[in-house]
Amino acid sequence: MRYLFFDIECCNGRDICEFGYVITDTEFNILKKEDFTINPENKFNLTGRSDGRDLELYYPYSTYYKSQKFPFFYDRIKELIEYQDQLIVGHAINNDAGFIRNACRRYKLAPINFRFADTQRMYSEFTNFRNSISLETAGERLNVEKPKYLHKSDDDSELTMNLVKGMCKELECTLEELIELCDSCSGKSENFDIKYDDAEIRQKKRYESAKSGINNNIRGRNYRMFLQFLDGVKPQGDIIESPLNGKTLCVSLNYEIGHFKEMLSLVQLLTNHNATYKMRASDNDIFVACSCKDEEGNERYCSRLKHVNEAIEEGKSIQIMSFEELLTILGVAEEDLSLMSFPEESSFYKNRDHDKRKNSQE
């Protein structure tokens, strides 16, 4: 799996004059970065426009006019974008997809088909910011590493990558999980038609898949479900008096990651005890440790326990208890967690418009 971030510059808001991209691995290490100039066969109209702000491109106009036309780069771009094992990401990428569509139509070339994820929409859901935001402004607000130049397509592609990297770091998730978190960000360009996926259909499919129990891992699609459940869960009946009342806690990743159904049940039980589950371990009153061995019999590493121990060394008071101690307080056996009823769909979607960043961190 690789990630492709690409950006396009146009001479007039329509005709392509520059294509740039960055290819990374799943850890956002840059494998390749490149841009190439394209003769737009049209006049540049980037300043003094009544319908848009002035733009200044990196290369002089003469460089673009001396370059090859779009058909020369078509096979190269098509192979790059239609590469099978990759995720394609761009900022307001429906615009870039439209530029490619227009160029293919203009030169009577077959459409370039691909699925994409839009960082402009990701950022909107990440911050609960409802208006469209430029790549430059989003990068500044998230305080990510700035490119050397703006409106240079490969540097803008790198800024897009850094924006995604910053959101993933804040949410402690992968790009795949970030895409699952943002129902409005995914779409496709196919046969000259560009459209975003229907968010409610995505949610319905995610719920049915989670309820089926085919995948009990909390990552991937189930990650969004779990965060939404944390946001919407309510106590069942009267609050149960216990040492957990008013406490915040989380469980070791050694258990959480592979026990999605059981974690839903656990969160419900904690809510019944007026306790709150927070996924950022060092922000909690209690950390629940789970011993787990790897294939070689060694204790499996847990990054959450590392963060908790660092917070304790810095003077924070965090109680560490075993998973068995927690189950005793809750009055259940571990096997009971998998036997509890799966939550109703409304438990996940009653707070659709809440800040997703807040859900994850708090």
C-alpha positions as CSV (number, residue, x, y, z in Angstrom):
1,M,0.0,0.0,0.0
2,R,1.2,3.5,-0.8
3,Y,-0.3,7.0,-0.7
4,L,-0.5,9.4,-3.6
5,F,-1.0,13.1,-2.9
6,F,-1.3,15.2,-6.1
7,D,-2.1,18.8,-7.0
8,I,-2.8,20.6,-10.2
9,E,-2.2,24.2,-11.3
10,C,-4.2,25.8,-14.1
11,C,-3.5,28.8,-16.2
12,N,-7.1,30.1,-16.0
13,G,-9.0,27.9,-13.5
14,R,-9.6,25.3,-16.2
15,D,-6.7,24.3,-18.4
16,I,-3.8,22.4,-16.7
17,C,-0.3,23.9,-16.7
18,E,1.3,22.0,-13.9
19,F,1.0,18.5,-12.3
20,G,2.8,17.6,-9.1
21,Y,2.7,14.7,-6.7
22,V,4.2,13.0,-3.7
23,I,4.2,9.3,-3.1
24,T,4.7,8.0,0.4
25,D,4.5,4.8,2.4
26,T,1.9,4.2,5.1
27,E,4.2,6.0,7.6
28,F,4.3,9.2,5.4
29,N,7.9,8.7,4.4
30,I,8.3,10.3,1.0
31,L,9.2,7.8,-1.7
32,K,9.0,10.1,-4.7
33,K,8.3,13.8,-5.3
34,E,8.0,15.3,-8.7
35,D,6.2,18.0,-10.8
36,F,6.1,18.7,-14.5
37,T,5.0,21.7,-16.4
38,I,2.4,21.4,-19.2
39,N,1.6,23.7,-22.1
40,P,-2.0,24.8,-21.4
41,E,-2.5,26.1,-24.9
42,N,-4.4,29.1,-23.5
43,K,-3.8,32.4,-21.9
44,F,-2.9,32.9,-18.2
45,N,-5.6,34.6,-16.2
46,L,-4.5,34.6,-12.6
47,T,-4.5,38.3,-11.5
48,G,-7.1,41.0,-11.4
49,R,-10.0,38.6,-11.5
50,S,-13.3,39.7,-10.1
51,D,-14.2,36.1,-9.1
52,G,-11.0,35.0,-7.4
53,R,-7.9,36.1,-5.6
54,D,-4.6,36.7,-7.4
55,L,-2.3,33.7,-7.8
56,E,1.4,33.6,-8.6
57,L,2.8,30.4,-9.9
58,Y,6.4,29.2,-9.3
59,Y,7.5,28.9,-12.9
60,P,7.4,31.8,-15.4
61,Y,4.7,31.6,-18.1
62,S,7.4,31.0,-20.7
63,T,8.3,27.7,-19.0
64,Y,4.8,26.4,-19.4
65,Y,4.5,27.4,-23.0
66,K,7.8,25.7,-23.9
67,S,6.5,22.4,-22.3
68,Q,4.8,19.5,-23.9
69,K,1.0,19.4,-24.2
70,F,-1.3,17.3,-22.0
71,P,-1.5,14.3,-24.4
72,F,2.3,13.9,-24.0
73,F,1.8,13.3,-20.2
74,Y,-1.5,11.4,-20.4
75,D,-0.1,7.8,-20.2
76,R,2.2,8.9,-17.4
77,I,-0.5,10.5,-15.4
78,K,-3.0,7.7,-16.0
79,E,-0.5,5.0,-14.9
80,L,0.3,7.0,-11.8
81,I,-3.3,7.7,-10.7
82,E,-4.7,4.3,-11.7
83,Y,-2.0,2.4,-9.8
84,Q,-3.9,-0.4,-7.9
85,D,-2.5,-0.6,-4.4
86,Q,-2.7,3.0,-3.2
87,L,-4.9,5.7,-1.6
88,I,-5.3,9.0,-3.5
89,V,-5.6,12.2,-1.6
90,G,-5.8,15.9,-2.5
91,H,-7.1,19.2,-1.2
92,A,-10.5,20.1,-2.8
93,I,-9.6,17.2,-5.0
94,N,-12.9,17.3,-6.9
95,N,-11.4,20.4,-8.6
96,D,-8.3,18.5,-9.6
97,A,-10.4,15.6,-10.8
98,G,-12.4,18.1,-12.9
99,F,-9.3,19.5,-14.5
100,I,-8.2,16.0,-15.5
101,R,-11.7,15.3,-16.9
102,N,-11.7,18.5,-18.9
103,A,-8.3,17.8,-20.3
104,C,-9.2,14.3,-21.4
105,R,-12.4,15.6,-23.0
106,R,-10.5,18.4,-24.7
107,Y,-8.0,16.1,-26.3
108,K,-10.5,13.2,-26.9
109,L,-8.7,10.9,-24.5
110,A,-10.3,8.1,-22.4
111,P,-11.2,9.1,-18.8
112,I,-8.8,8.5,-15.9
113,N,-10.8,6.7,-13.3
114,F,-10.0,6.7,-9.6
115,R,-11.3,6.9,-6.0
116,F,-10.1,9.7,-3.8
117,A,-10.2,11.3,-0.4
118,D,-10.5,15.1,0.1
119,T,-8.4,16.8,2.8
120,Q,-10.5,19.9,2.7
121,R,-13.5,17.9,3.8
122,M,-11.4,15.9,6.3
123,Y,-10.2,19.1,7.9
124,S,-13.8,20.4,8.0
125,E,-14.9,17.3,10.0
126,F,-11.7,17.3,12.0
127,T,-12.3,20.8,13.3
128,N,-16.1,21.1,12.9
129,F,-15.3,24.1,10.6
130,R,-18.2,24.3,8.1
131,N,-16.8,26.6,5.4
132,S,-14.3,25.6,2.7
133,I,-10.7,26.4,3.7
134,S,-7.6,26.7,1.6
135,L,-4.7,24.3,1.8
136,E,-2.4,27.1,3.0
137,T,-4.8,28.3,5.8
138,A,-5.5,24.7,7.0
139,G,-1.8,24.0,7.2
140,E,-1.2,27.2,9.2
141,R,-4.1,26.5,11.6
142,L,-2.8,22.9,12.2
143,N,0.8,24.3,12.5
144,V,2.2,21.7,10.1
145,E,5.5,22.0,8.2
146,K,5.2,24.5,5.4
147,P,6.5,23.9,1.9
148,K,9.3,26.0,0.4
149,Y,6.9,27.4,-2.2
150,L,3.2,27.8,-2.5
151,H,1.4,27.1,-5.8
152,K,4.2,24.8,-6.9
153,S,2.3,21.6,-7.4
154,D,4.7,19.1,-5.9
155,D,5.2,21.4,-2.8
156,D,1.5,21.8,-2.4
157,S,1.2,18.0,-2.6
158,E,3.7,17.7,0.2
159,L,1.7,20.3,2.2
160,T,-1.4,18.2,1.7
161,M,0.5,15.2,3.0
162,N,1.7,17.1,6.0
163,L,-1.9,18.2,6.7
164,V,-3.0,14.6,6.7
165,K,0.0,13.5,8.8
166,G,-0.9,16.2,11.3
167,M,-4.5,15.1,11.6
168,C,-3.5,11.5,12.0
169,K,-1.0,12.4,14.7
170,E,-3.6,14.4,16.6
171,L,-6.2,11.6,16.4
172,E,-3.6,8.8,16.9
173,C,-4.9,7.0,13.8
174,T,-3.9,5.8,10.4
175,L,-4.9,7.5,7.1
176,E,-7.4,4.7,6.5
177,E,-9.0,5.3,9.9
178,L,-9.0,9.1,9.2
179,I,-10.9,8.5,6.0
180,E,-13.4,6.3,7.9
181,L,-13.8,9.0,10.5
182,C,-14.8,11.5,7.8
183,D,-17.9,10.3,6.0
184,S,-18.0,13.2,3.6
185,C,-14.5,13.0,2.3
186,S,-14.5,10.0,-0.1
187,G,-15.6,10.0,-3.7
188,K,-14.7,8.9,-7.2
189,S,-14.0,10.1,-10.7
190,E,-15.4,7.6,-13.1
191,N,-16.3,8.0,-16.8
192,F,-16.2,11.8,-16.6
193,D,-18.5,11.8,-13.6
194,I,-17.2,13.1,-10.3
195,K,-19.1,12.7,-7.1
196,Y,-18.7,12.2,-3.4
197,D,-20.0,9.1,-1.6
198,D,-23.4,9.3,0.3
199,A,-22.5,9.7,3.9
200,E,-25.6,8.0,5.3
201,I,-25.1,5.0,3.0
202,R,-21.5,4.8,4.3
203,Q,-22.8,4.9,7.8
204,K,-25.5,2.2,7.2
205,K,-23.0,-0.1,5.6
206,R,-20.5,0.4,8.4
207,Y,-23.1,-0.4,11.0
208,E,-24.3,-3.6,9.3
209,S,-20.7,-4.7,8.8
210,A,-19.9,-4.1,12.5
211,K,-23.0,-5.8,13.7
212,S,-22.3,-8.9,11.6
213,G,-19.2,-9.6,13.7
214,I,-17.1,-10.5,10.7
215,N,-14.4,-8.2,11.9
216,N,-13.9,-7.8,15.7
217,N,-10.9,-5.5,15.3
218,I,-11.4,-2.0,16.5
219,R,-9.4,-0.5,13.6
220,G,-10.6,0.3,10.1
221,R,-14.3,0.8,9.8
222,N,-15.0,-0.2,13.4
223,Y,-12.8,2.7,14.6
224,R,-15.4,5.3,13.5
225,M,-18.2,3.2,15.1
226,F,-16.3,3.0,18.4
227,L,-15.7,6.8,18.5
228,Q,-19.3,7.5,17.7
229,F,-20.5,5.1,20.4
230,L,-18.3,6.9,22.9
231,D,-20.0,10.1,21.9
232,G,-23.5,8.8,22.0
233,V,-23.6,6.2,24.8
234,K,-26.1,6.8,27.6
235,P,-26.6,5.0,31.0
236,Q,-29.1,2.1,31.1
237,G,-31.2,2.8,34.1
238,D,-30.0,4.3,37.4
239,I,-26.3,4.9,37.9
240,I,-24.7,2.1,39.8
241,E,-22.7,3.2,42.9
242,S,-19.1,2.0,42.7
243,P,-15.5,3.2,42.9
244,L,-15.7,4.1,39.2
245,N,-18.2,6.9,39.7
246,G,-17.0,10.1,38.1
247,K,-13.7,8.5,36.9
248,T,-12.2,8.5,33.4
249,L,-10.3,5.4,32.2
250,C,-9.0,3.5,29.2
251,V,-7.8,-0.1,28.5
252,S,-4.5,-1.3,27.2
253,L,-4.3,-1.5,23.4
254,N,-3.3,-5.2,23.9
255,Y,-7.0,-5.8,24.6
256,E,-8.8,-2.9,22.9
257,I,-7.6,-3.4,19.4
258,G,-8.9,-7.0,18.9
259,H,-12.1,-6.8,20.9
260,F,-14.5,-4.3,19.2
261,K,-17.7,-6.0,20.4
262,E,-16.4,-6.5,23.9
263,M,-15.3,-2.9,24.1
264,L,-18.8,-1.6,23.2
265,S,-20.1,-3.7,26.0
266,L,-17.4,-2.5,28.4
267,V,-18.1,1.1,27.6
268,Q,-21.8,0.6,28.2
269,L,-21.1,-0.9,31.6
270,L,-18.7,1.9,32.5
271,T,-21.4,4.4,31.5
272,N,-23.8,2.6,33.8
273,H,-21.3,3.3,36.6
274,N,-21.0,7.0,35.6
275,A,-17.5,6.4,34.3
276,T,-16.1,7.8,31.0
277,Y,-13.9,6.1,28.5
278,K,-11.1,8.3,27.1
279,M,-8.8,6.9,24.4
280,R,-5.8,9.2,25.3
281,A,-4.3,7.2,28.1
282,S,-2.4,9.9,29.9
283,D,-5.6,12.0,30.3
284,N,-7.3,9.4,32.5
285,D,-7.7,8.7,36.2
286,I,-7.4,5.0,35.7
287,F,-5.4,2.9,33.2
288,V,-6.4,-0.8,32.8
289,A,-3.4,-2.9,32.1
290,C,-3.8,-6.2,30.1
291,S,-1.0,-8.7,30.0
292,C,-0.5,-10.2,26.5
293,K,2.3,-12.4,25.1
294,D,3.5,-12.3,21.6
295,E,4.3,-15.5,19.5
296,E,7.7,-15.8,21.1
297,G,6.3,-15.6,24.7
298,N,7.5,-12.0,25.4
299,E,5.3,-9.4,26.9
300,R,3.6,-7.4,24.1
301,Y,4.4,-3.7,24.0
302,C,1.6,-1.2,24.8
303,S,2.2,2.4,23.8
304,R,-0.6,3.6,26.1
305,L,1.2,2.1,29.1
306,K,4.4,3.9,28.1
307,H,2.5,7.3,27.9
308,V,0.8,6.5,31.3
309,N,4.2,5.8,33.0
310,E,5.7,9.0,31.5
311,A,2.7,11.0,32.9
312,I,3.1,9.4,36.3
313,E,6.9,10.3,36.3
314,E,5.9,13.9,35.6
315,G,3.7,13.9,38.7
316,K,0.3,13.0,37.3
317,S,-1.9,10.7,39.5
318,I,-3.0,7.8,37.4
319,Q,-4.2,4.5,39.0
320,I,-3.1,1.3,37.2
321,M,-5.4,-1.6,37.7
322,S,-5.6,-5.0,36.0
323,F,-8.3,-6.0,33.6
324,E,-9.5,-8.6,36.1
325,E,-9.9,-6.0,38.8
326,L,-12.0,-3.8,36.5
327,L,-14.3,-6.8,35.6
328,T,-14.7,-7.6,39.3
329,I,-15.9,-4.0,40.0
330,L,-18.3,-4.2,37.1
331,G,-19.6,-7.6,38.3
332,V,-19.1,-9.4,35.0
333,A,-16.8,-12.2,33.6
334,E,-14.8,-11.5,30.4
335,E,-17.0,-13.9,28.4
336,D,-20.1,-11.9,29.4
337,L,-18.8,-8.9,27.3
338,S,-19.2,-10.8,24.0
339,L,-22.7,-12.0,25.0
340,M,-24.2,-8.6,25.6
341,S,-26.6,-7.2,22.9
342,F,-25.1,-5.2,20.1
343,P,-26.1,-1.5,20.5
344,E,-28.9,-0.1,18.4
345,E,-27.9,1.9,15.3
346,S,-29.2,5.1,16.9
347,S,-26.5,4.8,19.6
348,F,-23.9,5.6,17.0
349,Y,-25.5,8.3,15.0
350,K,-27.5,10.5,17.3
351,N,-24.6,13.0,17.4
352,R,-23.5,13.0,13.8
353,D,-22.5,16.7,13.8
354,H,-20.3,16.6,16.8
355,D,-16.6,17.6,16.5
356,K,-14.8,14.3,15.5
357,R,-11.5,15.6,16.9
358,K,-13.1,16.2,20.3
359,N,-14.7,12.7,20.2
360,S,-11.3,11.1,19.7
361,Q,-9.3,13.1,22.1
362,E,-11.8,13.5,24.9
